[in-house]
């Protein structure tokens, strides 16, 4: 009875934090390329060219667009990313590795709040007011650090892998996690095979799939690590 109450409480807590994935609110994706040169960058079919290493995509409605980075005739990177409505995702390409630098809320008090790249304006007031949108249906939303810590406190009280899995299923039903958060959760599992199963199942829920490869070092057995990396290669 106590566990049922805990799970119901978690479901209600994270449902209230959920975000509509298929509504018409847009996101932004900004990219910085460290290595000098001229690049063409595509986000799905939209092209931005720049010689100064900064690329800006506004009005991004696809929650999982494909980012392609091309220099000359060479494809440097082609990778699906995850974006969240009304947030600016700021990425950096360092070598051939895509790094998430920041995720910023676009609006403050219903006003456009961001500067031209990676921060907020001084007073958050640019006169740009977003349209009123209907109350969204429940779907995926990235948990705040406070909400994740609340969940983690209860999660660590569970002693068995089956119980941990049920709690993870509850929190990810309406919410997304960061790769680093998934890594923390999976380290608590007792069995490596279960850890692998959950890691592959959670891939579709993470907000930063470009960083998911970092989970490879949590596996005890090399065979499970290899299976995990092979799974990522196919995504």
C-alpha positions as CSV (number, residue, x, y, z in Angstrom):
1,X,0.0,0.0,0.0
2,X,2.8,2.4,0.9
3,X,4.7,1.8,-2.4
4,X,1.4,2.3,-4.4
5,X,1.0,5.6,-2.6
6,X,4.6,6.6,-3.4
7,X,4.2,5.8,-7.1
8,X,0.9,7.6,-7.4
9,X,2.4,10.6,-5.7
10,X,5.4,10.6,-8.1
11,X,3.1,10.3,-11.1
12,X,1.0,13.3,-9.9
13,X,4.2,15.3,-9.1
14,X,5.8,14.9,-12.5
15,X,2.6,15.1,-14.4
16,X,2.2,18.7,-13.2
17,X,5.7,19.4,-14.6
18,X,4.9,17.9,-18.0
19,X,5.3,19.8,-21.4
20,X,3.3,19.4,-24.6
21,X,5.6,17.9,-27.2
22,X,3.3,18.3,-30.2
23,X,2.0,21.8,-29.6
24,X,2.9,24.7,-31.9
25,X,5.3,26.4,-29.6
26,X,8.7,26.8,-31.2
27,X,12.2,26.3,-29.9
28,X,15.6,27.7,-30.9
29,X,18.9,25.9,-31.7
30,X,22.2,27.8,-31.6
31,X,25.5,26.2,-32.6
32,X,29.1,27.3,-32.0
33,X,31.9,25.6,-33.9
34,X,35.2,26.0,-32.2
35,X,37.5,25.1,-35.1
36,X,37.9,27.9,-37.7
37,X,36.6,27.5,-41.2
38,X,33.5,28.0,-43.3
39,X,30.7,25.6,-42.6
40,X,27.2,24.8,-43.9
41,X,24.8,23.7,-41.1
42,X,21.4,22.1,-41.7
43,X,18.7,21.6,-39.2
44,X,16.4,19.2,-41.1
45,X,16.0,21.2,-44.3
46,X,16.9,24.7,-43.1
47,X,20.4,25.8,-44.0
48,X,22.6,28.4,-42.3
49,X,26.1,29.3,-43.5
50,X,28.6,31.2,-41.5
51,X,32.4,31.9,-41.5
52,X,32.4,33.2,-37.9
53,X,31.5,29.8,-36.3
54,X,28.0,30.8,-34.9
55,X,24.8,29.4,-36.4
56,X,21.3,30.3,-35.3
57,X,18.0,28.5,-36.0
58,X,14.8,30.2,-34.9
59,X,11.2,28.8,-34.9
60,X,12.1,25.2,-34.6
61,X,9.0,23.1,-34.3
62,X,10.3,19.6,-34.7
63,X,11.1,18.2,-31.3
64,X,13.8,15.8,-32.7
65,X,15.4,17.5,-35.8
66,X,18.5,16.2,-37.6
67,X,21.5,18.5,-37.3
68,X,24.0,18.2,-40.2
69,X,27.4,20.0,-40.2
70,X,29.2,20.1,-43.5
71,X,32.6,21.7,-44.4
72,X,33.3,21.8,-48.1
73,X,32.2,18.3,-49.3
74,X,32.8,16.6,-46.0
75,X,30.0,15.8,-43.6
76,X,31.5,16.5,-40.2
77,X,28.5,15.4,-38.2
78,X,24.9,14.2,-38.8
79,X,23.0,13.6,-35.6
80,X,19.4,13.8,-34.3
81,X,19.0,16.2,-31.4
82,X,16.2,16.9,-28.9
83,X,14.7,20.3,-28.4
84,X,12.2,21.6,-26.0
85,X,9.5,24.2,-26.9
86,X,10.2,27.7,-25.6
87,X,13.8,26.9,-24.9
88,X,17.0,27.8,-26.7
89,X,19.4,24.8,-27.0
90,X,23.0,26.0,-27.3
91,X,25.4,23.5,-28.7
92,X,29.2,23.4,-29.4
93,X,31.1,21.3,-31.9
94,X,34.5,20.5,-30.5
95,X,36.4,18.3,-32.9
96,X,33.7,15.9,-33.9
97,X,31.9,15.9,-30.6
98,X,28.7,17.8,-30.1
99,X,28.4,19.3,-26.6
100,X,25.3,20.8,-24.9
101,X,26.4,24.1,-23.4
102,X,23.1,25.6,-22.2
103,X,19.4,25.3,-22.3
104,X,17.7,28.7,-21.7
105,X,14.1,29.7,-21.4
106,X,13.2,32.0,-24.3
107,X,10.6,34.0,-22.5
108,X,10.4,35.6,-19.1
109,X,7.1,37.1,-18.0
110,X,5.8,36.4,-21.5
111,X,8.6,38.6,-23.0
112,X,11.5,37.5,-25.2
113,X,14.4,37.4,-22.7
114,X,17.5,36.3,-24.6
115,X,20.5,38.1,-26.1
116,X,22.0,37.3,-29.5
117,X,23.6,34.0,-28.5
118,X,24.0,32.5,-25.0
119,X,22.5,34.6,-22.3
120,X,19.7,36.8,-21.1
121,X,19.2,40.5,-21.8
122,X,19.6,42.9,-18.9
123,X,15.9,43.6,-18.3
124,X,14.3,40.8,-20.3
125,X,12.1,43.3,-22.1
126,X,12.4,43.5,-25.9
127,X,8.7,44.1,-26.5
128,X,8.2,40.7,-28.2
129,X,5.3,39.0,-26.6
130,X,4.6,35.3,-27.4
131,X,1.1,34.3,-28.4
132,X,-1.3,32.9,-25.9
133,X,-1.4,29.1,-26.4
134,X,-4.0,26.6,-25.0
135,X,-3.2,24.5,-21.9
136,X,-1.0,21.7,-23.3
137,X,-1.7,18.0,-23.0
138,X,0.8,16.1,-20.8
139,X,3.9,14.9,-22.6
140,X,7.6,15.1,-22.1
141,X,9.4,17.8,-20.2
142,X,12.9,18.1,-18.9
143,X,12.9,17.8,-15.1
144,X,14.3,20.7,-13.2
145,X,17.3,19.9,-10.9
146,X,15.0,20.4,-7.9
147,X,12.5,17.9,-9.2
148,X,15.2,15.4,-10.1
149,X,16.7,15.7,-6.6
150,X,13.2,15.1,-5.0
151,X,12.8,12.0,-7.2
152,X,16.4,10.8,-6.4
153,X,15.8,11.0,-2.7
154,X,12.9,8.5,-3.0
155,X,14.7,6.5,-5.6
156,X,17.6,5.8,-3.3
157,X,15.3,4.3,-0.7
158,X,14.5,1.4,-3.1
159,X,16.7,-1.6,-2.6
160,X,15.8,-3.8,-5.6
161,X,16.3,-3.3,-9.3
162,X,12.6,-4.1,-10.1
163,X,11.5,-1.3,-7.7
164,X,14.0,1.1,-9.2
165,X,12.7,0.3,-12.7
166,X,9.1,1.0,-11.7
167,X,10.1,4.3,-10.3
168,X,12.0,5.2,-13.4
169,X,9.0,4.3,-15.5
170,X,6.9,6.6,-13.4
171,X,9.1,9.6,-13.8
172,X,9.8,9.1,-17.5
173,X,6.2,8.6,-18.4
174,X,5.7,12.4,-18.6
175,X,9.2,13.7,-18.3
176,X,12.6,13.7,-20.0
177,X,16.0,13.3,-18.3
178,X,19.5,14.4,-19.1
179,X,22.1,11.7,-19.9
180,X,24.0,12.6,-16.7
181,X,20.8,12.0,-14.6
182,X,20.2,8.6,-16.3
183,X,23.8,7.7,-15.5
184,X,23.2,8.4,-11.8
185,X,20.1,6.3,-11.7
186,X,21.6,3.3,-13.5
187,X,24.7,3.2,-11.2
188,X,22.4,2.0,-8.5
189,X,21.3,-1.2,-10.3
190,X,22.7,-4.5,-9.0
191,X,22.8,-6.4,-12.3
192,X,24.6,-5.3,-15.4
193,X,22.1,-7.0,-17.8
194,X,19.2,-5.0,-16.3
195,X,21.3,-1.9,-16.5
196,X,21.8,-2.4,-20.2
197,X,18.1,-3.1,-20.8
198,X,17.1,0.1,-19.0
199,X,19.8,2.2,-20.7
200,X,18.6,1.2,-24.2
201,X,15.0,1.7,-23.3
202,X,15.6,5.2,-21.8
203,X,17.5,6.5,-24.9
204,X,14.3,7.8,-26.4
205,X,13.5,9.9,-23.3
206,X,16.7,11.8,-22.9
207,X,16.8,15.5,-23.8
208,X,20.5,15.4,-24.9
209,X,21.0,12.1,-26.8
210,X,24.3,13.5,-28.2
211,X,25.8,12.9,-24.7
212,X,24.3,9.5,-24.1
213,X,27.5,7.7,-25.1
214,X,28.9,8.8,-21.7
215,X,26.9,6.0,-20.0
216,X,29.2,3.4,-21.6
217,X,31.5,3.4,-18.6
218,X,28.9,2.4,-16.1
219,X,28.8,-1.2,-17.4
220,X,30.8,-3.9,-15.4
221,X,31.1,-6.4,-18.3
222,X,32.8,-5.4,-21.6
223,X,30.2,-7.4,-23.6
224,X,27.4,-5.2,-22.2
225,X,29.4,-2.0,-22.9
226,X,29.9,-3.2,-26.5
227,X,26.2,-4.0,-26.9
228,X,25.3,-0.6,-25.6
229,X,27.6,1.2,-28.0
230,X,26.4,-1.0,-30.9
231,X,22.8,0.1,-30.0
232,X,23.8,3.8,-30.1
233,X,25.4,3.3,-33.5
234,X,22.1,2.2,-34.9
235,X,20.1,5.2,-33.6
